[in-house]
């Protein structure tokens, strides 16, 4: 996280891809390192005070050994806290000073763990998982990260602080009627085997499928004049063949029959034709539907009843 500009600053991506921090990121992480050292060291002050009081306080001779033991232990605890502050702060300080960035790619996974201490007091630790690596993050970074998908995560090499994240293109999906069953099978297998990487990959595939569905279903819009059929013959001659999207394959035959093979459900058959206005007429849904249809290159769009559905030539 860039402490100054949010969890995933887009204006820093170019520098992060090149393996370096921006000046703004460097300054922000220097301040974060100083603040962390101060917070840790503040915990040593009470231990030092208790240790000095016990070592130099007067009291019953019978309690002298106890005072010495507890006092020495308190000072040792304070020394340990100072050592931790130096080690943890130095790792982040060195990262900020060097300005070097490393990255890892893969399907993202997210999880959190709540720990209860001291009765009702609880803390939550947040994790991001990418490419088999696990990173502890702040809640703000955790919430800003996508729940599923393929990402490139940027982090500091010594302290392993997450400093940026970039969404990458979805991986290719399996084609054909078995695609959904294949994705479900992979998810079930990963869940059964407690395979976190496999589950992240399955969620990424599911998100990619969802993206494909949304791309195929477009808001209804009339076709631009340049692609509207000038006469019924144009669509009649160019439509025959198979057309596919993420949900189904539609095959228009020259004899006027149409077949729909969906990912889920039985194959359906019907009839198609083109009316005098160049519109597609079909009864594949069980009733006659008249739709605008146009072809741009290898892409077919069918628009009816307030929704447009797009296909690519198979």
C-alpha positions, -999 to 999 in steps of 0.1 A, spaced: 0 0 0 12 35 -8 4 53 25 -2 86 7 -22 77 -24 -42 46 -15 -36 8 -17 -31 5 -54 -19 37 -71 -24 35 -108 0 63 -115 28 42 -99 22 11 -121 47 21 -148 75 25 -122 65 -6 -103 65 -27 -135 100 -15 -141 110 -28 -106 112 4 -87 92 27 -63 81 62 -73 95 91 -52 61 95 -36 60 58 -26 96 59 -12 87 89 10 55 73 22 73 41 32 101 60 49 75 77 71 57 43 77 91 28 89 97 57 113 62 55 127 64 17 132 97 21 151 82 47 174 51 26 181 72 -5 190 97 14 211 69 31 231 61 -4 245 96 -6 260 92 25 282 69 9 308 93 -21 310 123 1 316 105 20 343 94 -12 361 129 -26 359 146 5 373 121 8 401 125 -28 412 163 -28 409 168 3 430 138 3 453 143 -5 489 122 -32 506 122 -63 527 154 -84 524 133 -115 518 120 -100 486 153 -88 473 159 -119 450 124 -115 435 129 -78 429 162 -86 412 147 -113 390 117 -93 379 137 -61 375 163 -78 353 136 -95 333 118 -62 327 150 -46 314 157 -76 292 122 -73 278 127 -36 270 160 -45 253 142 -72 232 115 -46 222 142 -22 211 159 -50 191 126 -59 174 120 -22 165 154 -20 149 150 -52 129 115 -46 117 120 -10 110 153 -15 92 138 -40 68 112 -15 57 137 14 58 161 -5 36 133 -13 12 123 24 10 159 35 7 167 11 -21 134 16 -39 134 -19 -54 101 -36 -62 94 -73 -69 63 -88 -83 44 -121 -86 16 -131 -109 -13 -156 -105 -48 -161 -94 -56 -141 -63 -69 -156 -30 -81 -137 1 -86 -148 37 -87 -134 71 -82 -148 106 -98 -134 138 -79 -140 171 -95 -134 205 -72 -124 234 -79 -110 268 -115 -120 270 -135 -99 245 -106 -82 228 -100 -95 193 -77 -87 163 -81 -97 127 -52 -105 103 -58 -101 66 -40 -122 39 -36 -120 2 -24 -151 -17 -9 -150 -52 12 -176 -70 17 -197 -39 29 -167 -18 10 -153 12 12 -116 22 -1 -101 54 -19 -68 46 -38 -40 61 -76 -42 61 -78 -13 35 -55 -32 11 -74 -64 17 -107 -48 9 -94 -30 -22 -81 -62 -37 -104 -81 -61 -121 -112 -48 -111 -133 -78 -91 -130 -110 -56 -130 -124 -34 -102 -109 2 -90 -107 11 -81 -71 40 -58 -64 58 -60 -30 89 -49 -12 116 -76 -12 127 -75 25 96 -65 44 72 -81 20 49 -51 21 23 -50 -7 27 -17 -25 5 -22 -56 -17 -45 -76 -26 -48 -112 -55 -67 -128 -44 -89 -157 -63 -104 -186 -84 -134 -179 -69 -167 -189 -85 -185 -218 -116 -205 -209 -123 -240 -220 -147 -241 -250 -177 -263 -256 -206 -277 -236 -183 -292 -210 -168 -259 -200 -190 -252 -170 -188 -288 -157 -150 -286 -160 -148 -254 -139 -171 -269 -113 -151 -301 -112 -118 -281 -106 -133 -261 -78 -148 -291 -61 -114 -309 -64 -95 -280 -50 -119 -276 -21 -117 -313 -13 -79 -312 -13 -77 -279 6 -57 -266 -23 -57 -228 -19 -40 -222 -53 -64 -245 -70 -94 -227 -54 -80 -193 -65 -76 -206 -100 -111 -219 -100 -125 -186 -88 -105 -168 -114 -120 -190 -141 -155 -184 -128 -148 -146 -128 -136 -149 -164 -167 -168 -174 -188 -140 -158 -169 -114 -177 -176 -133 -209 -213 -135 -202 -215 -97 -196 -196 -91 -228 -220 -112 -248 -251 -95 -233 -251 -59 -244 -276 -32 -239 -300 -29 -268 -290 -5 -295 -300 -2 -331 -273 -14 -355 -252 14 -370 -264 24 -406 -231 10 -421 -239 -26 -410 -277 -27 -414 -287 -51 -442 -298 -31 -472 -321 -60 -482 -332 -93 -468 -309 -112 -491 -277 -99 -474 -286 -114 -440 -300 -145 -456 -267 -152 -474 -243 -142 -446 -260 -158 -416 -257 -196 -423 -230 -213 -402 -222 -216 -365 -219 -187 -341 -207 -191 -305 -206 -171 -273 -199 -180 -237 -233 -196 -232 -243 -213 -264 -235 -222 -300 -262 -213 -326 -261 -230 -360 -281 -215 -389 -286 -240 -418 -293 -230 -453 -325 -250 -453 -340 -226 -427 -335 -247 -396 -316 -234 -365 -300 -254 -337 -290 -241 -303 -265 -261 -281 -264 -244 -247 -238 -251 -220 -266 -262 -197 -298 -279 -209 -308 -300 -239 -302 -290 -275 -331 -271 -291 -342 -269 -327 -364 -245 -346 -367 -225 -378 -353 -191 -390 -360 -167 -419 -355 -131 -428 -385 -109 -433 -389 -81 -459 -374 -55 -435 -342 -75 -431 -351 -87 -396 -344 -122 -382 -375 -143 -375 -372 -174 -354 -393 -198 -333 -363 -213 -313 -377 -201 -280 -411 -218 -286 -428 -187 -300 -421 -165 -330 -396 -137 -322 -387 -109 -346 -352 -94 -339 -328 -70 -354 -297 -88 -365 -264 -75 -381 -230 -88 -388 -197 -69 -385 -168 -90 -396 -170 -122 -377 -193 -109 -350 -231 -114 -351 -254 -93 -329 -291 -102 -323 -312 -75 -306 -347 -83 -294 -370 -73 -265 -346 -48 -250 -314 -69 -250 -287 -76 -275 -268 -109 -276 -234 -111 -294 -218 -141 -311 -185 -148 -328 -183 -170 -359 -172 -205 -349 
